[in-house]
Amino acid sequence: MVAAVVLSAGAIAFELDADRDAFTPSAYCVGPNRGLIEASHVYIDNAIGLPTNNYPEFLLRQGVNEWFELRFGANYGVGSQGNVVTSVEVGEGRLDGSALYESSILYGFKVATSHQDGWLPDSCFIMEGATPTFGTAFGTVPVATLVAGWGFWDDWRLDGALRYSYSEGIENWFSRWTPSVVLRVPLTERWEAHAEWFGSSTQGLVDDTTQPFFSPGTHYEIARNVEIGLRVGWGLTSDAAPFFSDAGIAIQY
């Protein structure tokens, strides 16, 4: 999960719409001639074997115009068994308790497809590729995400997403479907909390898994355009990791 830092100063709260404030990405693109750098540290207490530590979960979002942005990212994982709690997509990893080191780069784009008008939601489409640079899997993983949401009441938001990836496992390639829904509630002008459900289901593995999670989180704007955040979560089935945490920061320029 990510927070955000904008290099310009000021005193008025300003929502940065970072994609990693929650598992569900923002329905908005970065504005034209702006960039947003997001990064975080993720800890996953895996159900079997070693825990996973991922960092820096780096994501650079560069706005081209009001409806289109370019994206580039990089990540390094220690003890990886697959990362299903953030937007970084990797394979299933090993479940034998041995340490597995992985690194990857991510690249793609995000395009806004509608703006809220009555029942018509804010929506966007994200297309990315994740290419491993070190590890046991070296196939590029395509990841497609649809996001839609509505603002209501006093800046409350309800957003949902559906992500699909075609990932490389130990023995074969497989599909991963990941739906999510999040309710975002402002507590003050600078402080927002959210409650989220998301789940990951595989299709095509010898032993397919279903991993649902409940995840509350928060982010706080410590200065104009400066945001820090934390999200935690608990797995709801035996396949899912019992606990994870995700704390991060980002920089807009």
C-alpha positions in Angstrom: 0.0 0.0 0.0 1.2 3.4 -0.7 1.1 6.9 0.3 2.2 9.9 -1.6 4.5 12.9 -1.4 4.2 15.9 -3.6 7.2 18.2 -3.9 5.1 21.4 -4.0 4.2 22.9 -0.6 0.9 24.1 0.6 -1.6 23.8 3.5 -4.8 22.6 1.8 -5.6 18.8 1.7 -5.5 17.3 -1.7 -6.3 13.7 -2.5 -3.5 12.1 -4.5 -5.5 9.0 -5.6 -2.5 6.7 -5.1 -3.1 3.2 -6.5 -1.6 1.5 -3.5 -3.6 3.1 -0.8 -5.7 -0.1 -1.0 -5.6 -3.3 -3.0 -8.2 -1.8 -5.3 -6.5 0.8 -7.5 -7.8 4.4 -7.8 -10.3 4.9 -10.6 -8.4 8.1 -11.7 -5.4 8.7 -13.7 -2.5 11.0 -12.7 -3.1 14.5 -14.1 -1.3 15.8 -17.2 2.3 16.9 -16.7 2.4 15.3 -13.3 4.1 12.2 -12.0 3.4 10.0 -8.9 6.0 7.8 -7.4 4.7 5.1 -5.1 6.7 2.6 -3.0 6.1 0.3 0.0 7.3 -2.6 2.1 5.0 -5.6 2.3 5.2 -8.4 4.8 3.2 -11.6 4.3 3.0 -14.3 7.0 2.5 -17.2 4.6 0.4 -20.2 5.7 3.3 -22.5 4.8 7.0 -21.9 4.8 8.9 -18.7 5.2 7.3 -15.2 5.3 7.5 -13.0 2.3 9.1 -9.5 2.4 8.7 -7.4 -0.7 10.3 -4.0 -1.4 10.4 -1.4 -2.7 7.1 -2.1 -4.6 8.2 0.8 -6.7 5.6 2.3 -9.1 6.1 5.4 -11.3 2.9 6.8 -12.8 3.4 9.6 -15.4 0.4 11.5 -16.5 0.2 12.2 -20.3 -3.2 13.9 -20.3 -6.4 13.8 -18.2 -7.3 10.3 -19.3 -4.0 8.5 -19.9 -0.9 7.6 -17.9 2.2 5.5 -18.4 3.4 3.2 -15.7 6.8 1.6 -14.7 7.6 -0.3 -11.6 10.1 -2.7 -10.0 10.1 -5.0 -7.0 12.3 -7.4 -5.0 11.0 -10.3 -3.0 12.6 -12.4 -0.3 11.0 -15.8 0.7 8.4 -15.2 -2.1 5.5 -17.5 -2.5 3.7 -15.2 -4.8 2.3 -11.8 -4.0 -1.5 -11.7 -3.9 -2.0 -8.8 -1.6 -0.7 -5.9 -3.7 -0.7 -4.9 -7.4 2.7 -6.6 -8.0 2.0 -9.8 -9.8 4.2 -12.9 -9.6 3.7 -16.7 -9.8 2.8 -19.1 -7.0 6.4 -19.5 -5.9 7.6 -22.5 -3.9 5.8 -24.0 -0.9 8.6 -26.1 0.4 9.8 -23.6 3.0 13.0 -22.7 1.2 14.0 -19.1 0.6 13.2 -17.8 -2.9 14.5 -14.5 -4.1 12.7 -12.8 -7.0 12.9 -9.4 -8.7 10.8 -8.1 -11.5 10.0 -5.0 -13.5 6.5 -3.7 -14.4 5.4 -1.5 -17.3 2.1 -0.5 -18.9 -0.6 2.1 -19.0 -3.8 3.3 -17.4 -6.7 4.9 -19.3 -9.8 6.5 -17.8 -12.9 5.2 -19.6 -15.7 7.2 -17.9 -16.4 9.9 -15.3 -19.2 9.7 -12.8 -22.5 10.9 -14.1 -25.5 9.6 -12.1 -25.3 5.9 -12.1 -22.4 5.9 -14.6 -19.3 5.3 -12.5 -15.8 6.7 -12.6 -13.9 3.9 -14.4 -10.5 3.0 -15.8 -8.6 0.2 -17.5 -5.0 -0.8 -16.5 -2.8 -3.0 -18.7 0.6 -4.1 -17.5 3.3 -6.6 -18.1 5.5 -7.9 -15.3 8.9 -9.4 -16.4 11.1 -11.3 -13.9 14.7 -10.2 -13.8 15.8 -12.8 -11.2 14.3 -16.0 -9.8 13.0 -19.3 -10.9 10.3 -18.0 -13.3 11.2 -15.9 -16.3 8.0 -15.5 -18.3 6.4 -12.1 -18.7 3.1 -12.0 -16.9 0.3 -9.9 -18.6 -2.1 -8.3 -16.1 -5.4 -6.5 -17.0 -7.5 -4.6 -14.4 -10.9 -3.0 -14.6 -11.8 -0.4 -11.9 -15.1 1.3 -11.3 -16.5 3.4 -8.4 -18.8 6.1 -7.2 -18.4 9.0 -4.9 -21.3 9.8 -2.5 -22.3 11.6 0.7 -19.4 13.6 2.1 -16.6 12.3 -0.1 -17.2 8.7 0.7 -16.2 6.3 -2.2 -17.2 2.8 -3.1 -14.8 1.2 -5.6 -14.5 -2.2 -7.1 -12.0 -3.9 -9.4 -11.5 -7.1 -11.3 -7.9 -8.2 -12.2 -6.8 -11.0 -14.5 -3.3 -12.3 -14.9 -1.7 -15.2 -16.8 1.1 -16.3 -14.5 3.9 -18.7 -14.6 3.8 -21.5 -11.9 6.4 -24.1 -11.0 5.0 -26.6 -13.5 2.8 -24.6 -15.9 1.1 -21.3 -16.7 -2.2 -20.6 -15.0 -4.9 -17.9 -14.8 -5.5 -15.8 -11.7 -8.8 -13.9 -11.1 -8.8 -11.3 -8.4 -12.0 -9.3 -7.6 -12.0 -6.6 -4.9 -14.3 -4.0 -3.3 -13.4 -1.2 -1.0 -15.3 1.5 1.0 -13.2 4.7 1.6 -14.4 7.0 4.3 -12.8 10.4 5.1 -12.3 11.0 8.8 -10.9 14.5 8.5 -9.7 16.7 5.7 -6.3 14.9 5.8 -7.1 11.4 7.2 -9.0 8.6 5.4 -9.8 5.1 6.4 -11.0 2.2 4.3 -12.4 -1.4 4.7 -11.8 -3.8 1.9 -12.4 -7.4 0.7 -10.4 -9.0 -2.0 -9.8 -12.5 -3.2 -7.5 -14.4 -5.5 -8.5 -17.6 -7.3 -6.3 -19.6 -9.6 -7.4 -21.6 -12.6 -5.2 -24.2 -14.3 -2.9 -25.4 -11.5 -2.8 -29.0 -10.3 -4.1 -27.8 -7.0 -6.0 -24.5 -7.5 -6.3 -22.1 -4.6 -8.8 -19.5 -3.4 -7.4 -16.8 -1.1 -9.9 -14.2 0.2 -8.8 -11.4 2.6 -10.4 -8.8 4.8 -8.2 -5.7 4.9 -8.7 -2.4 6.8 -6.3 0.5 6.2 -5.7 4.2 6.4 -3.7 7.0 4.9 -2.8 10.4 6.3 -1.8 13.6 4.5 1.1 15.0 6.6 1.4 18.1 4.4 -0.1 19.3 1.1 0.3 16.4 -1.3 2.3 14.4 1.3 0.6 11.2 2.3 1.6 8.1 4.4 -0.4 5.0 4.7 -0.8 1.5 6.2 -3.0 -1.4 5.4 -3.2 -4.8 7.1 -5.2 -7.9 6.3 -6.2 -11.4 7.4 -6.8 -14.4 5.3 -10.2 -16.0 5.5 -9.4 -19.5 4.3 -6.7 -22.0 5.0 -5.1 -21.3 1.6 -4.7 -17.6 2.4 -1.9 -16.1 4.4 -3.0 -15.6 8.0 -1.7 -12.0 8.1 -0.1 -9.3 6.0 1.0 -5.7 6.4 1.7 -3.0 3.8 3.2 0.4 4.6 4.4 2.9 2.1 5.1 6.3 0.7 5.0 8.0 -2.7 6.2 11.2 -4.3 4.2 13.3 -6.8 6.0 15.9 -8.9 
